[in-house]
Amino acid sequence: MPWHRVVHADGSIPKGQRQRELLLREGVPMRGDRVDIDRARA
């Protein structure tokens, strides 16, 4: 699994803006500065 896909259980992004940018490029759903875990698992 690529490093940037690892996030906290609450959706917070431990590695900051670079990680957020990579997740957005992959189309990962966000809610503010966190991954929307419910939508991401669907």
Backbone bond lengths (Angstrom), bond angles and torsions (degrees), N, CA, C in turn:
res aa  C-N    CA-C-N  psi(-1)  N-CA   C-N-CA  omega(-1)  CA-C   N-CA-C  phi
1 M - - - 1.435 - - 1.537 108.07 -
2 P 1.325 117.38 130.62 1.466 120.18 177.73 1.533 111.52 -62.35
3 W 1.310 116.24 145.11 1.468 122.44 -175.76 1.516 112.90 -55.37
4 H 1.330 117.61 -36.28 1.468 119.40 -172.92 1.529 112.98 -74.49
5 R 1.319 117.77 -9.97 1.467 120.05 178.05 1.529 113.09 -86.51
6 V 1.313 117.28 -6.86 1.459 121.34 -179.22 1.523 109.27 -87.31
7 V 1.338 115.76 113.78 1.460 121.55 178.61 1.530 109.02 -127.58
8 H 1.321 116.30 166.21 1.463 120.88 177.86 1.526 110.22 -71.70
9 A 1.323 116.25 160.28 1.464 122.41 -178.04 1.520 112.49 -59.54
10 D 1.330 117.32 -27.25 1.469 120.53 179.36 1.528 111.95 -87.58
11 G 1.331 117.19 3.17 1.454 121.97 177.86 1.519 114.31 90.95
12 S 1.326 117.23 -4.56 1.466 118.81 179.71 1.527 109.78 -68.95
13 I 1.318 114.35 151.31 1.461 121.99 -173.51 1.523 108.72 -105.20
14 P 1.343 117.47 109.64 1.462 120.58 -173.02 1.526 115.59 -70.53
15 K 1.323 118.76 -26.04 1.465 120.36 -173.51 1.521 114.42 -102.39
16 G 1.332 118.01 10.17 1.457 120.58 169.92 1.521 116.86 85.50
17 Q 1.330 113.70 -157.05 1.463 122.32 -170.77 1.523 113.33 -61.50
18 R 1.310 118.68 -41.00 1.477 120.76 -179.93 1.521 110.64 -59.97
19 Q 1.322 116.49 -43.63 1.459 120.58 178.70 1.525 109.94 -63.69
20 R 1.326 117.20 -42.89 1.471 121.44 179.48 1.528 110.94 -59.72
21 E 1.322 116.99 -43.10 1.468 121.49 179.33 1.525 111.19 -61.55
22 L 1.319 117.34 -43.06 1.464 120.88 179.43 1.532 111.00 -64.66
23 L 1.321 116.75 -40.61 1.467 120.51 178.55 1.526 110.56 -64.74
24 L 1.318 116.89 -42.17 1.466 120.35 179.09 1.527 111.27 -62.82
25 R 1.322 116.97 -39.86 1.473 120.60 177.89 1.516 111.89 -59.67
26 E 1.334 116.32 -31.48 1.464 120.99 179.43 1.525 112.03 -84.41
27 G 1.322 116.98 -3.74 1.452 119.88 179.00 1.520 114.33 84.32
28 V 1.321 117.41 19.20 1.466 120.86 178.46 1.527 108.62 -68.29
29 P 1.335 118.16 128.16 1.461 120.67 -178.80 1.527 111.67 -69.70
30 M 1.314 115.64 134.61 1.457 121.36 -177.87 1.524 109.92 -117.28
31 R 1.310 114.34 154.10 1.465 122.42 171.90 1.512 105.31 -131.19
32 G 1.324 116.37 97.62 1.469 120.38 -173.57 1.513 109.27 68.51
33 D 1.325 116.60 -126.51 1.466 121.49 179.94 1.515 112.82 -96.71
34 R 1.322 117.27 14.72 1.466 121.38 -178.61 1.528 110.71 -123.16
35 V 1.308 114.90 155.47 1.463 120.21 172.80 1.521 107.62 -72.52
36 D 1.326 116.16 134.30 1.463 120.50 175.30 1.524 106.74 -79.54
37 I 1.308 115.98 93.09 1.469 122.62 -172.57 1.527 111.58 -58.24
38 D 1.313 118.05 -43.05 1.472 120.90 -178.50 1.522 111.09 -60.87
39 R 1.319 117.64 -45.93 1.466 120.70 -179.86 1.526 111.13 -72.41
40 A 1.326 117.78 -33.90 1.461 121.07 -178.31 1.532 111.78 -67.39
41 R 1.305 116.75 -31.52 1.477 120.53 -179.71 1.518 112.80 -80.05
42 A 1.306 117.30 -18.96 1.474 120.51 -176.26 1.502 112.95 -70.55
